[in-house]
Amino acid sequence: MDPVLLALTQKQLDHITRQMGWVMMKTARSPIFSQSHDFSCFIGDADGAVVAQADGIPIHTGSGGFALRALKQAFNGDIAEGDVFLSNDPYLAGNNHLADWTVMRPVFVEGALFGFSCNRAHQSDVGGGVAGTYNAAAREIFHEGVRIPPLRIAQKEVVREDILQLLLANTRCPDLLIGDLHAMLGSTRIGAERLASLARDLGSKQAQRLFPNLLDYAER
């Protein structure tokens, strides 16, 4: 792939993650997002590797690929356009700790899975032994809060109300969690739209080369 085009496209991918971050900060309900910026936005390829992560915290995005690969393994190809997935479990889903939720939205171009628009963000409270989830007396993960393996939270762009009610029943701050979760969903939707538009502008042949070339260049 032409190195100049590759460099320009990498900058565009980075800018998409920044746009996702702006959406998070402007639409979140808790100051954890809007002031503390305890979240990260990143883009993954169809195989579950992180390819762009300009806006965020390294410990979030550095392990983002583990969450994507856990999602792909859990659903084994049962991923469709309009789906959105959620996870938080370190052991079952490749996440950091239970308070950090990861939202992953697949991006399809011409009917084929092209990549993922994702963010990972710290929630105000996810249950467990103490408010705020930081339980110094915890001796097992069940003391830390609700565990979420890779889970389909939306289908055909419609959030599953039963899953939403389950999540809200396991937090001491449902008003904050629902607002922040919708901020995460909106952010990944903006990222998915921008990523699909970029792929269409490149054309199918160049788009297919993009992520492998980026990863090869980074490795070199």
Order of alpha helices (4+ residues) and beta strands (2+ residues): alpha-alpha-beta-beta-alpha-alpha-beta-alpha-beta-beta-beta-beta-alpha-alpha-alpha
